[in-house]
Each structure stands twice: as structure tokens, then as C-alpha cells.
Amino acid sequence: MVRDGYFYGVGCLLAAIVLTWLTAWPYAVPAAFLGAFFLWFFRDPERQIPQTAGAVVSPGDGKVTDVSVITAGGNPRNRISIFLSVFDVHVNRSPIAGVIREVRYQRGKFLNAMGANSAEENEQNIVTVEGEGRTVVFKQIAGLIARRIVFDRKVGDRVARGERIGLIKFGSRVDVLLDREASIQVKVGDRVKGGASVLALLPVAPVAEAILTGQREAR
């Protein structure tokens, strides 16, 4: 479980105990229910991370709402958008193994995360990861209810594919931007799991593939 779950959940459960002691148990039901919800919401299950060379895994749990080609930095790129409802696990994971080259926080609005314009106008954290000879950009985008984005890595940090890197609280969206050469493995409407579901396969440079093969054989 994410640490925040204990902070919110245990706090509400203690409030329920106090209310029961000072008043009567029916008055404590809302606080107890809210505490149980927080403990459930901040769950952080283990995931089986795919080891396929060039695999790009989902940064979060949710539903694929868009697979399209956009222009970013003057170049066409594949974009995969995933909506995280309040019922999904909200821990975010790195889509590839590599080094974090850039982290850019952008203030903005709190529009419905399912809206097309939320990708540009909403408050968001934009992370660039370079690895296996490729660069992948993913965005943690705030939503209508989500008001806090957590990212606990910094530029220069090395991350593994599927490694936990933060979370977005209470409903949100994550976008992944990929090279046009990527072979997309999902479609709109698919349900994906953070760190476990493969969104796309990127061509792997021969040198990077040899290194990965050597690492697997060493195990």
C-alpha cells in the first residue's frame, strides 16, 4: 500500500472511533466508510513486468481512450492515452528502462481527464526517459477530481521498466508518446495494468539487444 493510504485511511478510522465514543455508532459510519475507501484506493499490488526487448509497458491502470498520431516537437509521434477512474490503482510506473532526461511540471486547468483538450490544458508532469536506444515521453495528467501529482524521481535517475515512480490522486490520465516506428499492441477500449500490460514494441538497436540478451543469460 502507498504510504498516503495509511495517512488518510487510519486518520478516518480514528475519527470514526472518536465519534463512536463521543456520540453513537451511526454517526461514525461515514468516517469508517471513507477510511476503508482510502485504504483500498491506495493499494499497490505487485506486478509481473514483461522482459521482452523493446516493450513499452503501461504507466498506470485504466482504460485506453485514444490511440492516435500527433505532432510533438515538430515531429509526428504515436500517442496512447489511458484514463484512470477512481476505482483503478493509481500508482504510476516507468514505461521503459532507462535514464530520466527531463522532468517538466506544467501548471494548468483541472478539466475532465477524458476530454481531448485535457492533454494540453490540464496540470501535468511531463517525463522523458531514454533507454534501449529510444526516447519515450509520458505525462501524468491531473483530472477533474485529481488535484495532486506525485513524482519521486529526478533528472539523471536510472529507472527499470515497470518501476514505481509516483502516483496521481483520485482519478486522472496518463499519456505515452512514442516513435512512429513503434508497433502498437493496444486499441481504444482495452483495459491495461500498470507495469504489466505492453502498450507497444519499439525496434531495439542491435547493441542494446545484445546487452539485454547478455543480462538475461547472466541470470
VEXTILUM-410686 format. One record per residue: residue number from 1; x, y, z of N, C-alpha, C in turn; residue in one letter. Coordinates in Angstrom, 2 decimals. Example, Ala and Ser with C-alpha at 12.3 -4.5 7.8 and 13.67 -1.06 7.14 Angstrom:
<atoms>
[atom 1 [13.19 -5.69 7.80] [12.30 -4.50 7.80] [13.20 -3.30 7.80] A]
[atom 2 [12.85 -2.25 7.08] [13.67 -1.06 7.14] [12.90 0.03 7.87] S]
</atoms>
This chain:
<atoms>
[atom 1 [0.83 -1.20 0.00] [0.00 0.00 0.00] [0.87 1.25 0.00] M]
[atom 2 [0.41 2.28 -0.73] [1.10 3.57 -0.72] [0.97 4.20 0.66] V]
[atom 3 [2.03 4.88 1.10] [2.03 5.47 2.45] [0.84 6.38 2.69] R]
[atom 4 [0.39 7.09 1.65] [-0.74 8.01 1.80] [-1.99 7.28 2.29] D]
[atom 5 [-2.11 5.99 1.93] [-3.28 5.23 2.34] [-3.38 5.12 3.85] G]
[atom 6 [-2.24 4.94 4.51] [-2.24 4.87 5.97] [-2.58 6.24 6.56] Y]
[atom 7 [-2.06 7.29 5.94] [-2.31 8.65 6.44] [-3.79 9.00 6.40] F]
[atom 8 [-4.40 8.80 5.22] [-5.82 9.13 5.06] [-6.72 8.09 5.74] Y]
[atom 9 [-6.43 6.83 5.49] [-7.30 5.77 5.98] [-7.32 5.65 7.48] G]
[atom 10 [-6.13 5.58 8.09] [-6.08 5.45 9.54] [-6.64 6.69 10.22] V]
[atom 11 [-6.41 7.86 9.63] [-6.96 9.10 10.19] [-8.48 9.05 10.26] G]
[atom 12 [-9.11 8.59 9.17] [-10.57 8.50 9.14] [-11.08 7.44 10.12] C]
[atom 13 [-10.38 6.32 10.22] [-10.81 5.27 11.14] [-10.69 5.73 12.60] L]
[atom 14 [-9.66 6.50 12.91] [-9.53 7.06 14.26] [-10.66 8.05 14.54] L]
[atom 15 [-11.01 8.84 13.51] [-12.12 9.79 13.65] [-13.42 9.03 13.92] A]
[atom 16 [-13.60 7.87 13.26] [-14.80 7.06 13.47] [-14.86 6.55 14.91] A]
[atom 17 [-13.71 6.15 15.46] [-13.67 5.67 16.85] [-14.03 6.79 17.81] I]
[atom 18 [-13.50 7.98 17.56] [-13.79 9.13 18.43] [-15.27 9.49 18.37] V]
[atom 19 [-15.84 9.47 17.15] [-17.25 9.79 17.01] [-18.13 8.77 17.73] L]
[atom 20 [-17.74 7.51 17.65] [-18.50 6.46 18.35] [-18.46 6.68 19.86] T]
[atom 21 [-17.30 7.06 20.35] [-17.12 7.28 21.79] [-17.89 8.53 22.28] W]
[atom 22 [-17.87 9.61 21.46] [-18.50 10.86 21.86] [-20.00 10.89 21.58] L]
[atom 23 [-20.44 10.20 20.54] [-21.85 10.25 20.15] [-22.45 8.84 20.14] T]
[atom 24 [-22.75 8.35 18.95] [-23.28 6.99 18.78] [-22.72 6.43 17.48] A]
[atom 25 [-22.68 5.10 17.37] [-22.02 4.48 16.23] [-22.55 4.88 14.85] W]
[atom 26 [-23.87 5.19 14.69] [-24.32 5.58 13.34] [-23.61 6.82 12.80] P]
[atom 27 [-23.21 7.72 13.71] [-22.52 8.93 13.26] [-21.10 8.64 12.77] Y]
[atom 28 [-20.57 7.50 13.15] [-19.20 7.14 12.77] [-19.15 6.39 11.45] A]
[atom 29 [-20.30 5.95 10.95] [-20.31 5.14 9.73] [-19.67 5.85 8.54] V]
[atom 30 [-20.01 7.12 8.23] [-19.39 7.80 7.08] [-17.86 7.85 7.18] P]
[atom 31 [-17.35 8.18 8.38] [-15.90 8.26 8.56] [-15.25 6.89 8.39] A]
[atom 32 [-15.89 5.84 8.92] [-15.36 4.49 8.79] [-15.37 4.04 7.32] A]
[atom 33 [-16.45 4.35 6.62] [-16.54 4.00 5.20] [-15.46 4.72 4.40] F]
[atom 34 [-15.26 6.02 4.69] [-14.24 6.79 3.98] [-12.84 6.25 4.27] L]
[atom 35 [-12.59 5.86 5.53] [-11.30 5.28 5.88] [-11.03 3.99 5.12] G]
[atom 36 [-12.04 3.13 5.03] [-11.90 1.87 4.30] [-11.65 2.13 2.81] A]
[atom 37 [-12.33 3.15 2.27] [-12.13 3.50 0.86] [-10.69 3.94 0.61] F]
[atom 38 [-10.15 4.78 1.48] [-8.78 5.25 1.30] [-7.78 4.10 1.36] F]
[atom 39 [-7.98 3.19 2.28] [-7.08 2.04 2.39] [-7.14 1.19 1.12] L]
[atom 40 [-8.31 1.08 0.52] [-8.48 0.33 -0.73] [-7.92 1.12 -1.92] W]
[atom 41 [-8.18 2.42 -1.95] [-7.78 3.25 -3.09] [-6.27 3.28 -3.27] F]
[atom 42 [-5.53 3.36 -2.17] [-4.08 3.48 -2.24] [-3.38 2.12 -2.25] F]
[atom 43 [-4.07 1.09 -2.69] [-3.45 -0.23 -2.80] [-2.33 -0.19 -3.85] R]
[atom 44 [-1.36 -1.06 -3.67] [-0.19 -1.06 -4.56] [0.23 -2.51 -4.83] D]
[atom 45 [-0.50 -3.20 -5.69] [-0.21 -4.63 -5.93] [1.09 -4.84 -6.70] P]
[atom 46 [1.72 -5.99 -6.46] [2.91 -6.36 -7.22] [2.50 -6.74 -8.64] E]
[atom 47 [3.38 -6.51 -9.58] [3.09 -6.82 -10.98] [4.23 -7.62 -11.61] R]
[atom 48 [3.88 -8.49 -12.56] [4.86 -9.24 -13.32] [5.29 -8.38 -14.50] Q]
[atom 49 [6.52 -7.90 -14.49] [7.00 -6.98 -15.52] [7.49 -7.75 -16.74] I]
[atom 50 [6.97 -7.47 -17.94] [7.43 -8.16 -19.16] [8.91 -7.89 -19.42] P]
[atom 51 [9.63 -8.90 -19.88] [11.06 -8.77 -20.15] [11.37 -8.73 -21.65] Q]
[atom 52 [10.36 -8.61 -22.48] [10.55 -8.56 -23.93] [11.33 -7.32 -24.32] T]
[atom 53 [12.38 -7.49 -25.12] [13.18 -6.35 -25.58] [12.30 -5.37 -26.35] A]
[atom 54 [12.43 -4.09 -26.03] [11.67 -3.06 -26.73] [10.25 -2.86 -26.25] G]
[atom 55 [9.83 -3.62 -25.24] [8.46 -3.49 -24.74] [8.27 -2.18 -23.99] A]
[atom 56 [7.16 -1.51 -24.26] [6.76 -0.31 -23.55] [5.53 -0.68 -22.72] V]
[atom 57 [5.65 -0.62 -21.41] [4.53 -1.03 -20.56] [3.69 0.18 -20.15] V]
[atom 58 [2.49 -0.10 -19.73] [1.58 0.97 -19.33] [2.07 1.65 -18.04] S]
[atom 59 [2.04 2.99 -17.99] [2.43 3.69 -16.77] [1.40 3.56 -15.66] P]
[atom 60 [0.18 3.14 -16.01] [-0.86 3.05 -14.99] [-1.98 2.12 -15.37] G]
[atom 61 [-2.84 1.82 -14.40] [-4.04 1.01 -14.64] [-5.12 1.89 -15.25] D]
[atom 62 [-5.93 1.32 -16.11] [-7.05 2.09 -16.64] [-7.53 1.60 -17.98] G]
[atom 63 [-8.25 2.47 -18.67] [-8.85 2.15 -19.96] [-8.22 3.00 -21.05] K]
[atom 64 [-7.83 2.36 -22.15] [-7.26 3.09 -23.28] [-8.37 3.90 -23.95] V]
[atom 65 [-8.20 5.22 -23.97] [-9.23 6.10 -24.54] [-8.84 6.71 -25.88] T]
[atom 66 [-7.54 6.60 -26.23] [-7.12 7.20 -27.51] [-5.81 6.55 -27.97] D]
[atom 67 [-5.77 6.20 -29.24] [-4.55 5.76 -29.91] [-4.49 6.53 -31.21] V]
[atom 68 [-3.56 7.47 -31.30] [-3.54 8.35 -32.46] [-2.13 8.86 -32.74] S]
[atom 69 [-2.01 9.59 -33.82] [-0.74 10.23 -34.19] [-0.89 11.73 -34.00] V]
[atom 70 [0.03 12.32 -33.25] [0.01 13.75 -33.00] [1.37 14.34 -33.41] I]
[atom 71 [1.43 15.66 -33.42] [2.70 16.34 -33.68] [3.24 16.87 -32.37] T]
[atom 72 [4.44 16.44 -32.00] [5.07 16.88 -30.76] [6.51 17.28 -31.06] A]
[atom 73 [6.86 18.51 -30.73] [8.21 18.98 -31.02] [8.49 19.06 -32.51] G]
[atom 74 [7.44 19.23 -33.30] [7.60 19.33 -34.74] [7.67 17.99 -35.46] G]
[atom 75 [7.55 16.89 -34.70] [7.64 15.56 -35.29] [6.38 14.75 -35.00] N]
[atom 76 [5.96 13.91 -35.95] [4.80 13.04 -35.69] [5.16 11.95 -34.69] P]
[atom 77 [4.28 11.70 -33.72] [4.52 10.67 -32.71] [3.23 9.93 -32.41] R]
[atom 78 [3.36 8.67 -32.07] [2.21 7.91 -31.60] [1.85 8.33 -30.19] N]
[atom 79 [0.57 8.47 -29.93] [0.12 8.78 -28.57] [-0.90 7.76 -28.12] R]
[atom 80 [-0.67 7.23 -26.92] [-1.63 6.32 -26.29] [-2.09 6.98 -25.00] I]
[atom 81 [-3.40 7.18 -24.86] [-3.97 7.82 -23.68] [-4.73 6.79 -22.85] S]
[atom 82 [-4.54 6.87 -21.54] [-5.17 5.92 -20.61] [-5.87 6.70 -19.50] I]
[atom 83 [-7.15 6.43 -19.31] [-7.92 7.11 -18.27] [-7.97 6.24 -17.02] F]
[atom 84 [-7.61 6.82 -15.89] [-7.65 6.13 -14.61] [-8.87 6.62 -13.83] L]
[atom 85 [-9.83 5.75 -13.63] [-11.00 6.14 -12.85] [-10.67 6.04 -11.37] S]
[atom 86 [-11.58 6.48 -10.54] [-11.37 6.45 -9.10] [-11.27 5.02 -8.58] V]
[atom 87 [-11.67 4.05 -9.38] [-11.64 2.64 -8.97] [-10.34 1.93 -9.36] F]
[atom 88 [-9.48 2.59 -10.13] [-8.24 1.98 -10.58] [-7.10 2.21 -9.60] D]
[atom 89 [-6.08 1.34 -9.69] [-4.83 1.56 -8.95] [-4.18 2.82 -9.52] V]
[atom 90 [-3.73 3.71 -8.65] [-3.20 4.99 -9.13] [-1.69 5.13 -9.02] H]
[atom 91 [-1.00 4.06 -8.69] [0.47 4.07 -8.69] [0.94 4.10 -10.14] V]
[atom 92 [1.88 5.00 -10.45] [2.43 5.11 -11.80] [3.79 4.42 -11.89] N]
[atom 93 [4.06 3.85 -13.07] [5.30 3.11 -13.29] [5.98 3.57 -14.57] R]
[atom 94 [7.29 3.40 -14.63] [8.05 3.81 -15.81] [7.73 2.89 -16.98] S]
[atom 95 [7.45 3.45 -18.16] [7.10 2.61 -19.32] [8.29 1.83 -19.90] P]
[atom 96 [9.51 2.35 -19.72] [10.69 1.65 -20.22] [11.82 1.76 -19.20] I]
[atom 97 [12.86 0.96 -19.42] [14.06 1.08 -18.60] [14.97 2.12 -19.24] A]
[atom 98 [15.59 2.93 -18.41] [16.47 3.96 -18.96] [16.82 5.03 -17.95] G]
[atom 99 [17.21 6.18 -18.48] [17.61 7.32 -17.65] [16.62 8.45 -17.86] V]
[atom 100 [16.19 9.07 -16.79] [15.28 10.21 -16.88] [16.06 11.42 -17.37] I]
[atom 101 [15.72 11.91 -18.54] [16.44 13.02 -19.15] [15.80 14.38 -18.87] R]
[atom 102 [14.49 14.37 -18.65] [13.81 15.65 -18.40] [12.55 15.42 -17.60] E]
[atom 103 [12.28 16.33 -16.67] [11.04 16.35 -15.91] [10.52 17.77 -15.95] V]
[atom 104 [9.35 17.96 -16.52] [8.80 19.32 -16.65] [7.38 19.37 -16.10] R]
[atom 105 [7.22 20.19 -15.06] [5.89 20.34 -14.46] [5.17 21.52 -15.10] Y]
[atom 106 [3.94 21.30 -15.53] [3.16 22.34 -16.21] [1.87 22.62 -15.45] Q]
[atom 107 [1.75 23.84 -14.96] [0.51 24.22 -14.29] [-0.60 24.37 -15.32] R]
[atom 108 [-1.84 24.14 -14.89] [-2.94 24.25 -15.84] [-4.28 24.08 -15.19] G]
[atom 109 [-5.25 23.67 -15.99] [-6.62 23.53 -15.53] [-6.86 22.14 -14.96] K]
[atom 110 [-8.08 21.92 -14.47] [-8.48 20.61 -13.96] [-9.75 20.18 -14.69] F]
[atom 111 [-9.62 20.06 -16.02] [-10.75 19.64 -16.84] [-10.92 18.13 -16.75] L]
[atom 112 [-12.06 17.64 -17.24] [-12.30 16.20 -17.28] [-11.15 15.52 -18.04] N]
[atom 113 [-10.48 14.55 -17.39] [-9.30 13.92 -17.99] [-9.63 13.14 -19.25] A]
[atom 114 [-10.91 12.83 -19.49] [-11.29 12.10 -20.70] [-11.42 13.04 -21.90] M]
[atom 115 [-11.45 14.34 -21.66] [-11.58 15.30 -22.74] [-10.30 15.41 -23.57] G]
[atom 116 [-10.44 15.63 -24.87] [-9.28 15.69 -25.76] [-8.33 16.83 -25.40] A]
[atom 117 [-8.89 17.97 -24.95] [-8.04 19.13 -24.67] [-7.33 19.05 -23.33] N]
[atom 118 [-7.66 18.06 -22.50] [-7.02 17.95 -21.19] [-5.52 17.63 -21.33] S]
[atom 119 [-5.14 16.97 -22.43] [-3.74 16.60 -22.63] [-2.83 17.82 -22.75] A]
[atom 120 [-3.40 18.94 -23.17] [-2.61 20.16 -23.34] [-2.90 21.20 -22.27] E]
[atom 121 [-4.14 21.27 -21.79] [-4.54 22.35 -20.90] [-4.48 22.02 -19.42] E]
[atom 122 [-4.56 20.73 -19.06] [-4.59 20.36 -17.64] [-3.22 20.44 -16.99] N]
[atom 123 [-3.23 20.55 -15.67] [-1.99 20.47 -14.91] [-1.38 19.10 -15.13] E]
[atom 124 [-0.06 19.07 -15.34] [0.56 17.79 -15.68] [2.06 17.77 -15.41] Q]
[atom 125 [2.59 16.57 -15.34] [4.02 16.34 -15.18] [4.50 15.57 -16.40] N]
[atom 126 [5.48 16.12 -17.13] [5.93 15.53 -18.38] [7.33 14.97 -18.18] I]
[atom 127 [7.47 13.67 -18.39] [8.73 12.97 -18.10] [9.28 12.34 -19.37] V]
[atom 128 [10.57 12.56 -19.62] [11.25 11.97 -20.77] [12.25 10.93 -20.28] T]
[atom 129 [12.10 9.70 -20.78] [13.01 8.61 -20.40] [13.72 8.11 -21.65] V]
[atom 130 [15.04 7.98 -21.56] [15.84 7.49 -22.67] [16.45 6.14 -22.31] E]
[atom 131 [16.22 5.14 -23.17] [16.77 3.82 -22.90] [16.62 2.90 -24.09] G]
[atom 132 [17.50 1.92 -24.20] [17.48 0.95 -25.29] [17.52 1.64 -26.65] E]
[atom 133 [18.23 2.76 -26.71] [18.37 3.48 -27.97] [17.14 4.25 -28.38] G]
[atom 134 [16.15 4.39 -27.49] [14.90 5.08 -27.80] [14.53 6.07 -26.70] R]
[atom 135 [13.67 7.02 -27.06] [13.18 8.00 -26.09] [11.67 7.91 -26.01] T]
[atom 136 [11.15 7.79 -24.79] [9.71 7.72 -24.56] [9.32 8.84 -23.61] V]
[atom 137 [8.24 9.54 -23.94] [7.72 10.61 -23.10] [6.39 10.15 -22.52] V]
[atom 138 [6.21 10.33 -21.22] [4.89 10.04 -20.66] [4.46 11.19 -19.75] F]
[atom 139 [3.16 11.40 -19.72] [2.59 12.51 -18.98] [1.69 12.00 -17.86] K]
[atom 140 [1.85 12.56 -16.68] [0.90 12.37 -15.58] [-0.02 13.59 -15.62] Q]
[atom 141 [-1.28 13.37 -15.96] [-2.20 14.49 -16.18] [-3.28 14.51 -15.11] I]
[atom 142 [-3.44 15.64 -14.46] [-4.48 15.79 -13.44] [-5.85 15.80 -14.11] A]
[atom 143 [-6.88 15.48 -13.33] [-8.23 15.44 -13.87] [-9.17 16.35 -13.13] G]
[atom 144 [-10.45 16.10 -13.28] [-11.49 16.93 -12.67] [-11.42 16.86 -11.14] L]
[atom 145 [-11.15 15.65 -10.63] [-11.07 15.44 -9.18] [-9.62 15.38 -8.72] I]
[atom 146 [-8.75 14.79 -9.56] [-7.34 14.66 -9.19] [-6.70 16.04 -9.07] A]
[atom 147 [-6.12 16.33 -7.91] [-5.53 17.65 -7.68] [-4.07 17.59 -7.26] R]
[atom 148 [-3.52 16.40 -7.21] [-2.13 16.31 -6.81] [-1.40 15.21 -7.58] R]
[atom 149 [-0.30 15.62 -8.22] [0.54 14.70 -8.96] [1.81 14.47 -8.14] I]
[atom 150 [2.16 13.21 -7.93] [3.36 12.86 -7.17] [4.35 12.19 -8.11] V]
[atom 151 [5.59 12.68 -8.14] [6.66 12.08 -8.93] [7.90 12.08 -8.06] F]
[atom 152 [8.42 10.90 -7.73] [9.51 10.82 -6.75] [10.86 10.45 -7.35] D]
[atom 153 [11.08 10.84 -8.62] [12.40 10.67 -9.23] [12.88 12.02 -9.74] R]
[atom 154 [14.15 12.08 -10.15] [14.70 13.34 -10.65] [15.53 13.08 -11.90] K]
[atom 155 [15.89 14.15 -12.61] [16.69 14.03 -13.83] [18.02 13.34 -13.50] V]
[atom 156 [18.38 12.38 -14.33] [19.62 11.64 -14.12] [19.42 10.30 -13.44] G]
[atom 157 [18.25 10.10 -12.82] [17.98 8.82 -12.17] [17.78 7.72 -13.22] D]
[atom 158 [18.26 6.53 -12.90] [18.03 5.37 -13.76] [16.82 4.60 -13.22] R]
[atom 159 [15.92 4.23 -14.11] [14.72 3.51 -13.71] [14.61 2.21 -14.50] V]
[atom 160 [13.99 1.23 -13.90] [13.74 -0.04 -14.57] [12.36 -0.01 -15.22] A]
[atom 161 [12.16 -0.83 -16.22] [10.83 -0.95 -16.83] [9.84 -1.42 -15.77] R]
[atom 162 [8.74 -0.69 -15.63] [7.72 -1.06 -14.66] [8.00 -0.62 -13.24] G]
[atom 163 [9.09 0.11 -13.03] [9.42 0.57 -11.67] [8.46 1.65 -11.21] E]
[atom 164 [8.08 1.64 -9.94] [7.19 2.66 -9.39] [7.89 4.02 -9.39] R]
[atom 165 [7.20 5.03 -9.89] [7.82 6.36 -9.97] [6.91 7.47 -9.39] I]
[atom 166 [5.69 7.14 -8.95] [4.81 8.15 -8.39] [3.35 7.73 -8.46] G]
[atom 167 [2.47 8.70 -8.36] [1.04 8.43 -8.47] [0.28 9.74 -8.70] L]
[atom 168 [-0.97 9.61 -9.10] [-1.88 10.75 -9.23] [-3.10 10.43 -8.37] I]
[atom 169 [-3.48 11.37 -7.54] [-4.54 11.08 -6.57] [-5.94 11.36 -7.13] K]
[atom 170 [-6.77 10.34 -7.07] [-8.22 10.43 -7.29] [-8.65 10.73 -8.72] F]
[atom 171 [-8.38 9.81 -9.62] [-8.88 9.93 -10.99] [-7.98 10.80 -11.84] G]
[atom 172 [-7.56 10.32 -13.00] [-6.57 11.07 -13.77] [-6.39 10.45 -15.15] S]
[atom 173 [-5.27 10.80 -15.77] [-4.97 10.31 -17.11] [-3.45 10.24 -17.29] R]
[atom 174 [-3.00 9.24 -18.03] [-1.59 9.18 -18.42] [-1.52 9.05 -19.93] V]
[atom 175 [-0.60 9.78 -20.53] [-0.34 9.71 -21.97] [1.07 9.19 -22.19] D]
[atom 176 [1.25 8.39 -23.23] [2.58 7.90 -23.61] [2.82 8.31 -25.05] V]
[atom 177 [3.95 8.97 -25.31] [4.32 9.40 -26.66] [5.49 8.55 -27.14] L]
[atom 178 [5.32 7.95 -28.33] [6.29 7.00 -28.86] [6.70 7.36 -30.28] L]
[atom 179 [7.83 6.81 -30.71] [8.27 6.97 -32.09] [7.23 6.36 -33.04] D]
[atom 180 [7.19 6.85 -34.26] [6.24 6.33 -35.24] [6.56 4.89 -35.62] R]
[atom 181 [7.81 4.46 -35.37] [8.19 3.08 -35.70] [7.63 2.06 -34.71] E]
[atom 182 [7.04 2.54 -33.63] [6.53 1.64 -32.60] [5.38 0.78 -33.14] A]
[atom 183 [5.37 -0.46 -32.74] [4.27 -1.37 -33.10] [3.26 -1.36 -31.95] S]
[atom 184 [2.14 -0.70 -32.17] [1.13 -0.54 -31.12] [0.44 -1.87 -30.85] I]
[atom 185 [0.31 -2.22 -29.55] [-0.25 -3.50 -29.16] [-1.63 -3.39 -28.51] Q]
[atom 186 [-2.16 -2.17 -28.40] [-3.46 -1.98 -27.76] [-4.37 -1.16 -28.67] V]
[atom 187 [-5.65 -1.15 -28.31] [-6.63 -0.37 -29.06] [-7.56 0.33 -28.08] K]
[atom 188 [-8.31 1.30 -28.58] [-9.26 2.02 -27.74] [-10.26 1.04 -27.11] V]
[atom 189 [-10.47 1.19 -25.82] [-11.40 0.32 -25.10] [-10.71 -0.76 -24.30] G]
[atom 190 [-9.43 -1.03 -24.60] [-8.70 -2.07 -23.85] [-8.47 -1.63 -22.41] D]
[atom 191 [-8.48 -2.59 -21.49] [-8.10 -2.35 -20.10] [-6.65 -2.76 -19.92] R]
[atom 192 [-5.86 -1.90 -19.28] [-4.44 -2.18 -19.10] [-4.06 -2.06 -17.63] V]
[atom 193 [-2.95 -2.71 -17.27] [-2.43 -2.66 -15.91] [-1.02 -2.07 -15.91] K]
[atom 194 [-0.79 -1.16 -14.98] [0.50 -0.51 -14.89] [1.63 -1.48 -14.67] G]
[atom 195 [2.67 -1.37 -15.50] [3.85 -2.21 -15.36] [3.71 -3.59 -15.94] G]
[atom 196 [2.50 -4.04 -16.23] [2.28 -5.42 -16.69] [1.80 -5.50 -18.14] A]
[atom 197 [1.00 -4.54 -18.57] [0.45 -4.58 -19.93] [1.40 -3.90 -20.92] S]
[atom 198 [1.67 -4.56 -22.04] [2.53 -4.00 -23.08] [1.70 -3.12 -24.00] V]
[atom 199 [2.06 -1.84 -24.06] [1.34 -0.91 -24.93] [1.87 -0.94 -26.36] L]
[atom 200 [3.19 -1.12 -26.49] [3.82 -1.08 -27.81] [5.16 -1.78 -27.76] A]
[atom 201 [5.68 -2.10 -28.93] [7.01 -2.68 -29.07] [7.85 -1.74 -29.92] L]
[atom 202 [9.01 -1.36 -29.39] [9.91 -0.47 -30.10] [11.04 -1.27 -30.74] L]
[atom 203 [11.46 -0.88 -31.96] [12.63 -1.56 -32.55] [13.84 -1.36 -31.63] P]
[atom 204 [14.58 -2.42 -31.38] [15.73 -2.35 -30.49] [17.01 -2.34 -31.30] V]
[atom 205 [17.90 -1.39 -31.00] [19.19 -1.31 -31.68] [19.97 -2.59 -31.40] A]
[atom 206 [20.75 -3.08 -32.38] [21.49 -4.33 -32.20] [22.36 -4.36 -30.94] P]
[atom 207 [23.03 -3.26 -30.62] [23.89 -3.22 -29.44] [23.07 -3.38 -28.17] V]
[atom 208 [21.94 -2.65 -28.11] [21.08 -2.72 -26.93] [20.49 -4.12 -26.78] A]
[atom 209 [20.13 -4.75 -27.91] [19.56 -6.09 -27.85] [20.59 -7.09 -27.34] E]
[atom 210 [21.86 -6.93 -27.76] [22.92 -7.83 -27.31] [23.14 -7.70 -25.81] A]
[atom 211 [23.07 -6.46 -25.32] [23.25 -6.23 -23.89] [22.13 -6.89 -23.10] I]
[atom 212 [20.90 -6.73 -23.58] [19.76 -7.32 -22.90] [19.84 -8.85 -22.90] L]
[atom 213 [20.27 -9.41 -24.03] [20.41 -10.86 -24.12] [21.45 -11.36 -23.13] T]
[atom 214 [22.55 -10.61 -23.02] [23.61 -10.98 -22.09] [23.14 -10.92 -20.65] G]
[atom 215 [22.31 -9.90 -20.33] [21.79 -9.76 -18.97] [20.89 -10.92 -18.63] Q]
[atom 216 [20.04 -11.36 -19.59] [19.13 -12.47 -19.33] [19.90 -13.77 -19.14] R]
[atom 217 [20.96 -13.96 -19.95] [21.75 -15.18 -19.84] [22.51 -15.22 -18.51] E]
[atom 218 [22.92 -14.02 -18.02] [23.66 -13.95 -16.77] [22.81 -14.38 -15.59] A]
[atom 219 [21.47 -14.18 -15.73] [20.57 -14.58 -14.66] [20.45 -16.09 -14.58] R]
</atoms>
